[in-house]
Amino acid sequence: MILKMSTFLSWVIKVFLVCLFVWTQVSGDTSSVLYTSHVKPPKSPNIFNYAGKIYYFSTTIKANFYAAHHFCRQQGMQLLTINSDAENHKISEFATQIGKISGLLELI
């Protein structure tokens, strides 16, 4: 079955929402960053660091692309854009972990 890209993205966003924190303290080129958070995110099992970026996963929000984008901006983040195969792999691994953690929390 072949899905249109917009349908696929909508499905992915409904499964979990990934927002990206970009701290001003992070070294490197941030000229392409649309929005920067000056607030460090709280400690949470839904947050992980990779390659100088901080990723926040929400497994409770269901939204289309536009609502997800708006939610991230309201929180001082930007909706995730994957820039490499390595980043995609790392995010997939963490999403799998989050799914297991959230499943355990639902059982409690």
Contacts in CASP RR format, 6 or more apart in sequence:
PFRMAT RR
TARGET T0000
AUTHOR 0000-0000-0000
METHOD contacts of the structure
MODEL  1
MILKMSTFLSWVIKVFLVCLFVWTQVSGDTSSVLYTSHVKPPKSPNIFNY
AGKIYYFSTTIKANFYAAHHFCRQQGMQLLTINSDAENHKISEFATQIGK
ISGLLELI
3 11 0 8 1.000
6 65 0 8 1.000
9 65 0 8 1.000
10 64 0 8 1.000
10 65 0 8 1.000
13 62 0 8 1.000
13 63 0 8 1.000
13 64 0 8 1.000
13 65 0 8 1.000
13 68 0 8 1.000
14 62 0 8 1.000
14 63 0 8 1.000
14 64 0 8 1.000
16 57 0 8 1.000
16 58 0 8 1.000
16 59 0 8 1.000
16 95 0 8 1.000
16 98 0 8 1.000
16 99 0 8 1.000
17 57 0 8 1.000
17 58 0 8 1.000
17 59 0 8 1.000
17 61 0 8 1.000
17 63 0 8 1.000
17 68 0 8 1.000
17 71 0 8 1.000
17 72 0 8 1.000
17 79 0 8 1.000
18 55 0 8 1.000
18 56 0 8 1.000
18 57 0 8 1.000
18 58 0 8 1.000
18 79 0 8 1.000
18 80 0 8 1.000
18 91 0 8 1.000
18 95 0 8 1.000
19 55 0 8 1.000
19 56 0 8 1.000
19 58 0 8 1.000
19 71 0 8 1.000
19 72 0 8 1.000
19 75 0 8 1.000
19 77 0 8 1.000
19 78 0 8 1.000
19 79 0 8 1.000
19 80 0 8 1.000
20 53 0 8 1.000
20 54 0 8 1.000
20 55 0 8 1.000
20 56 0 8 1.000
20 72 0 8 1.000
20 77 0 8 1.000
20 78 0 8 1.000
20 79 0 8 1.000
20 80 0 8 1.000
20 81 0 8 1.000
21 37 0 8 1.000
21 40 0 8 1.000
21 41 0 8 1.000
21 47 0 8 1.000
21 53 0 8 1.000
21 54 0 8 1.000
21 55 0 8 1.000
21 56 0 8 1.000
21 76 0 8 1.000
21 77 0 8 1.000
22 30 0 8 1.000
22 33 0 8 1.000
22 35 0 8 1.000
22 36 0 8 1.000
22 37 0 8 1.000
22 53 0 8 1.000
22 54 0 8 1.000
22 77 0 8 1.000
22 78 0 8 1.000
23 36 0 8 1.000
23 37 0 8 1.000
23 38 0 8 1.000
23 40 0 8 1.000
23 54 0 8 1.000
24 30 0 8 1.000
24 36 0 8 1.000
24 38 0 8 1.000
26 52 0 8 1.000
26 53 0 8 1.000
30 36 0 8 1.000
33 78 0 8 1.000
34 78 0 8 1.000
35 73 0 8 1.000
35 76 0 8 1.000
35 77 0 8 1.000
35 78 0 8 1.000
36 76 0 8 1.000
37 75 0 8 1.000
37 76 0 8 1.000
37 77 0 8 1.000
39 76 0 8 1.000
41 47 0 8 1.000
41 54 0 8 1.000
41 56 0 8 1.000
44 56 0 8 1.000
45 98 0 8 1.000
45 101 0 8 1.000
46 56 0 8 1.000
46 57 0 8 1.000
46 58 0 8 1.000
46 59 0 8 1.000
46 98 0 8 1.000
47 54 0 8 1.000
47 55 0 8 1.000
47 56 0 8 1.000
47 57 0 8 1.000
48 54 0 8 1.000
48 55 0 8 1.000
48 94 0 8 1.000
49 55 0 8 1.000
50 87 0 8 1.000
50 90 0 8 1.000
50 91 0 8 1.000
50 94 0 8 1.000
51 86 0 8 1.000
51 87 0 8 1.000
51 90 0 8 1.000
55 80 0 8 1.000
55 91 0 8 1.000
55 94 0 8 1.000
56 75 0 8 1.000
56 77 0 8 1.000
57 94 0 8 1.000
57 95 0 8 1.000
57 98 0 8 1.000
59 98 0 8 1.000
59 99 0 8 1.000
59 102 0 8 1.000
61 68 0 8 1.000
61 71 0 8 1.000
63 71 0 8 1.000
65 79 0 8 1.000
68 79 0 8 1.000
69 78 0 8 1.000
69 79 0 8 1.000
72 78 0 8 1.000
72 79 0 8 1.000
80 91 0 8 1.000
82 88 0 8 1.000
82 91 0 8 1.000
END
